[in-house]
Amino acid sequence: MLVTATSVISAQTTMPNPFPKTITVSGSAEMEIIPDEIYVNITLREYQKRGETKKEIESIKTNFLENCKATGIPDSAISIASFTGYDNYFNFKKRKKDPNMMSSITYQVKFRDSKTMDALVDKLDDEATQSFQIAKTSHSKMTEFRKQLKIKAVQAAKDKGQYLTEAIGEKLGEAITVTEPDESTNGYYMASRLVSNNAYPQSNTIYRDEERMEADKATEIDFKKIKLRYEVNAVFALK
């Protein structure tokens, strides 16, 4: 057994390296896309004008959802982000003691473009709308774009390996390893935000008439493109 083990170790140590010469290169690819998914948080709150009864949250919710439907926004694009006043025991007890407590609800609405967003703003109840904030932007074909960029990044790495090896009189061989980017860290990044949040109100004041026109102009230029970038590392053998 000792002789056999010694023979195996000897064979392993004398086995030639199949890739004695290698080159390690990186390749990257990036692109900019116009977002077609705009996520907006809209907060609605009960209110009461002097001499009038309080506008209840159920009525405000119904009116809001009807306006969304009239604007062409499907139910699947609307979700509840938060709800205060009825959603927990503390608020329920507080409301029983104080009937004048104002409840509020925050919806998150996914828009396809800024025109639909503007159309809904024009229908909102000025008194009930407390804020209208853009939370994030994305694209419906993000998965496909990521795939395309990864392929281009690998191709870029191979092209770089070819011209670098030619520079030293070598030839590029087969790929040994290709390291995919970690998407959870720096695989891609988004640079899509509003330059200024003044394009839409964050109080209960909604732009109308001349102010609406100015806000429309701001909307056209405020949305930045989403910038995606991937980088891969590859190891190639040299012939």
C-alpha positions in Angstrom: 0.0 0.0 0.0 2.8 2.4 0.8 4.5 1.7 -2.5 1.2 2.3 -4.4 0.5 5.6 -2.6 4.1 6.7 -3.4 3.6 5.9 -7.0 0.3 7.9 -7.2 1.9 11.0 -5.5 4.8 10.8 -7.9 2.6 10.6 -10.9 0.6 13.6 -9.7 3.6 15.8 -9.1 5.1 15.0 -12.5 1.8 15.6 -14.4 2.4 18.4 -16.9 0.3 21.6 -16.6 -2.2 21.6 -19.5 -2.1 25.5 -19.6 1.5 26.6 -18.9 0.8 30.0 -20.4 -2.4 32.0 -19.8 -3.6 35.6 -20.1 -6.2 37.2 -17.8 -8.3 40.0 -19.2 -11.4 41.9 -18.3 -14.2 43.0 -20.6 -17.1 45.4 -20.0 -20.3 46.6 -21.8 -22.8 49.3 -20.9 -25.9 50.8 -22.3 -28.5 53.5 -21.5 -32.3 52.9 -21.7 -35.3 55.0 -21.2 -37.4 53.7 -18.2 -40.9 52.4 -19.0 -41.7 51.5 -15.4 -42.1 54.5 -13.1 -43.0 53.7 -9.5 -44.8 56.5 -7.7 -45.9 56.6 -4.1 -49.1 58.7 -3.6 -50.3 59.5 -0.1 -53.9 60.3 0.4 -55.4 61.6 3.7 -58.8 62.4 5.2 -59.6 66.1 5.4 -62.4 68.4 6.6 -63.2 71.8 5.3 -64.6 74.4 7.5 -68.4 74.0 7.9 -68.4 70.6 6.1 -68.3 67.0 7.2 -65.1 65.1 7.1 -64.1 63.5 3.8 -63.7 59.8 4.9 -60.8 57.7 3.7 -63.1 55.1 2.1 -64.6 57.8 -0.1 -61.1 59.1 -1.0 -59.9 55.6 -1.9 -62.9 55.0 -4.1 -62.4 58.3 -5.9 -58.7 57.7 -6.4 -59.2 54.2 -7.8 -61.9 55.4 -10.2 -59.6 58.1 -11.4 -56.8 55.5 -12.0 -59.2 53.4 -14.0 -60.3 56.4 -16.0 -56.7 57.2 -16.8 -56.1 53.7 -18.1 -54.1 52.4 -15.2 -54.8 48.6 -14.6 -55.5 47.3 -11.1 -52.3 45.2 -11.3 -50.2 48.3 -11.4 -51.7 49.6 -8.1 -50.7 48.3 -4.6 -50.9 49.6 -1.1 -47.6 50.7 0.4 -48.9 51.8 3.8 -52.2 52.5 5.6 -52.6 54.3 8.9 -55.8 54.7 11.0 -57.3 51.3 10.7 -54.4 48.9 10.1 -53.3 48.3 13.8 -54.8 48.1 17.3 -53.0 51.3 18.5 -54.5 53.4 15.7 -57.9 51.8 16.1 -58.0 52.7 19.9 -56.8 56.2 19.2 -59.5 56.7 16.6 -62.2 55.6 19.0 -61.0 58.2 21.5 -60.6 60.9 18.8 -63.2 60.6 16.0 -61.5 63.5 14.3 -58.3 61.6 13.8 -57.3 61.7 10.1 -56.5 58.4 8.5 -54.2 58.1 5.5 -53.2 55.6 2.9 -50.2 55.4 0.5 -50.6 53.7 -2.9 -47.7 52.7 -5.1 -48.6 53.1 -8.8 -46.5 51.8 -11.7 -46.7 54.1 -14.7 -45.5 53.3 -18.2 -44.8 56.9 -19.2 -44.9 60.4 -17.8 -48.0 61.3 -19.9 -50.1 58.9 -18.0 -48.7 60.2 -14.7 -49.6 63.7 -15.7 -53.1 62.7 -16.6 -53.6 61.2 -13.2 -52.2 64.2 -11.4 -54.8 66.4 -13.1 -57.6 64.1 -11.7 -56.3 64.0 -8.1 -58.2 65.5 -5.2 -56.0 68.5 -4.2 -57.1 68.4 -0.6 -56.7 64.7 -0.1 -53.3 64.3 -1.9 -50.5 64.8 0.6 -47.6 63.7 -1.5 -46.7 62.4 -4.9 -43.2 61.0 -4.9 -41.3 59.0 -7.5 -39.8 56.0 -5.7 -37.8 54.3 -8.5 -37.7 53.7 -12.2 -36.9 50.5 -14.1 -37.6 48.7 -17.4 -39.8 45.8 -18.3 -37.1 44.2 -20.4 -34.3 44.5 -17.8 -33.6 40.8 -17.7 -33.0 40.7 -21.5 -30.8 43.8 -21.3 -28.7 42.2 -18.6 -28.2 39.1 -20.8 -27.2 41.1 -23.8 -24.7 43.1 -21.8 -23.1 40.0 -20.3 -22.6 38.5 -23.7 -21.1 41.7 -25.0 -18.8 41.9 -22.0 -17.5 38.4 -22.6 -17.0 39.2 -26.3 -15.1 42.4 -25.3 -12.8 40.3 -23.0 -12.0 37.9 -25.9 -11.3 40.7 -28.3 -9.0 42.3 -25.8 -7.2 39.0 -25.2 -6.7 38.6 -29.0 -5.0 41.9 -29.6 -2.9 41.7 -26.4 -1.5 38.3 -27.3 -0.9 39.4 -30.9 1.2 42.2 -29.5 3.6 39.7 -27.9 3.6 37.3 -30.9 1.3 34.8 -29.3 -2.1 33.3 -30.3 -5.2 33.2 -28.1 -6.3 29.7 -27.1 -9.4 28.3 -25.4 -11.1 30.0 -22.5 -10.2 28.5 -19.2 -12.5 30.5 -16.8 -15.1 33.2 -17.2 -16.2 35.0 -14.0 -19.7 36.4 -14.1 -20.3 39.7 -12.4 -22.0 39.8 -9.0 -25.3 41.5 -9.6 -25.9 42.0 -5.9 -23.0 44.4 -5.6 -21.6 46.1 -8.7 -23.1 44.0 -11.5 -25.2 46.9 -12.7 -26.3 50.2 -11.4 -29.2 52.6 -12.1 -28.7 56.3 -12.6 -32.3 57.1 -13.1 -33.7 59.8 -10.8 -35.4 63.1 -11.0 -33.0 66.0 -11.3 -35.5 67.9 -9.1 -38.4 66.7 -7.0 -40.1 70.0 -7.7 -41.5 68.6 -10.9 -44.3 67.1 -8.8 -45.7 68.2 -5.5 -44.8 66.7 -2.2 -47.5 68.6 -0.3 -51.2 69.0 -0.9 -50.7 71.6 -3.7 -51.2 70.3 -7.2 -49.9 72.2 -10.2 -52.6 73.6 -12.4 -52.9 75.8 -15.5 -49.6 77.7 -16.1 -47.9 75.8 -13.3 -49.0 72.5 -14.9 -47.5 73.5 -18.2 -44.2 74.3 -16.5 -44.3 71.0 -14.7 -44.9 69.2 -18.0 -41.8 70.8 -19.5 -39.8 69.8 -16.4 -41.1 66.2 -16.7 -39.9 65.9 -20.3 -36.3 66.7 -19.4 -36.1 65.5 -15.8 -36.2 61.7 -16.4 -32.7 60.4 -16.8 -31.9 57.3 -18.7 -31.1 54.1 -16.8 -27.4 53.2 -17.2 -26.5 49.6 -17.0 -22.9 48.3 -17.0 -21.4 44.8 -16.6 -17.7 43.7 -16.3 -16.4 40.1 -16.6 -13.0 38.6 -16.0 -11.7 35.8 -18.3 -8.7 33.6 -18.4 -7.5 32.3 -21.8 -4.8 29.8 -22.7 -1.9 30.9 -25.0 -1.0 28.7 -27.9 
